[in-house]
Amino acid sequence: MNTPLTYEIVIRGRASERILGPLLDDFAVDTVEPGRTRLTGVIRDPAHLHGVVTHLTSVAIEIVSLTPTDLTWPTHQSTKQTN
């Protein structure tokens, strides 16, 4: 990961601003469904991602999913020709 990517991080529970405080400048926070909170924001590099995960786990927040949302996956087209 050499370029910044937007990530969606879903955590279990409803985290308070006090717990998420260090992340609020970098992430939008919303409730996905009862009992889950989604953080969406740009991760600059691997060190930034590691810092976010470290913060969440250090305050005993369970990460449900951590997904890059702006990756473009290569498409493979068949070069097989039919006669």
N, C-alpha and C positions, 0 to 999 in steps of 0.2 A: 504494500500500500504506500505509494509514493505521492499520491495526490489526495487532497481532502475528499472524503465521502460522507454522504448523509447516512446516518444510522437511525434505526428504530430500536429502542431498548424497552422491552416490556418487563415490568417488575410486579411481583405479587404484593398485593396490599395497596394501601393508599398512603403514600409518603408525605410527610409534612414539609413545609418550606424550610424548616430548621434543618432537617436531614438532607434535603436536596439543595440547600443553599449554595454550596460551592459549584453546583452544576447549572443553576438557573440562568446564568449569563449565556451559556452555550446551548441550552436545550429548551424546547417548548414542552410543556407538561400537560397531559390531558388524561382523563379516565376513559379507558377503552371499554370496559365492562365492570360491573361490580367486582371489587376485589383485585383489579389490575390497573396499573398506571402505565402510560406510554410516555417515554421521553424521545423526542425527535430532535436531532441536531447534527451539526457537521463535526466530524472527527478529523483532526488535521493530519495525524500521523500515528504510527503504532504506539508511541510513548503516550500520546493523549488518550488513546483507547485503553491502554493499560491503567492509566491514572483514573479514568472514569470507573472501570471495573473494580479497581482497588478500593476506591471510595465507597462504592455501593456495598461491596462485601464487608468492608470494615465497620459499617453501621448495621450489619446483619440483614441487609435487603436481599431477597431471593430474586435472581435474574431468571425470568421465564424464557425470554428470547433476546437475541442480539443479532440484528440483521442489517446489512448494508442495503439501502433502498434505491440507490441510483446507479447500480452496476448495469452495464449493458452486456448481455451474454452473447457470445458469437453464435451466429446461425450457420449451420452446416447444410449446404445444398448438395444434393446428389449430382454427380457429373455423369451418371449412367444414362446412356441414350437408348431409346427404344427404336427398333427398326420396324 
